Amino acid sequence: MDRQELLRQAAQTYLTPCCQNAVSLALAAFTEQQGEILGGLSRRVSGLVETVRQQQERGEKKALRYLVVSSLFSSTVTRSYEYEFALYDSELYLDPTESCFYWAPEFLFRQVEQDMACFAEQAGRELVRIRAFELEEVRRMYVNGFHPAAGLFLQQVLPNILEQNGLFSLSLEQEFSVHFGIYMEQLVEIAAARGGKFE
């Protein structure tokens, strides 16, 4: 077994229960801070809706077809753990007018740095001279384990937040959908609206 495989196996053994524990702690944190977390996200969505309203009034933005929430590779590198929320017309990534904001669900990623430090110490006992780039690969794999929880959270809260903050007052196509995934990769639909109403 080569070094990379040994490191991957050690990460899976050590970090899988850490991820499960971190998600459980995040759910508890969300329950305690629900108003603050949802209020912060709601304000960001409200700002995005207002930006798009102005873009549409100036004729810069066509009718909307998608809201895409994407995890960003760069946010794992910078350790900001942000998601991009972007409203697009039917051309999706080819939409010429940018309309987005970035939001980090801190309650979800609160444990990542601590877990990674513990893993580095543990793995350092088994593998000689672990390099920073090797740990970054592990960090990316570990953070990817949080995305399903983020997607489920957003699936539950985004339709109401979008409705309450005026999404349906904008010019939309007949069918509008919310997608979640990794930026510029395959996306999963987490909500859909037809005729001004989420289904």
Disulfide bonds with the S-S distance in Angstrom:
none
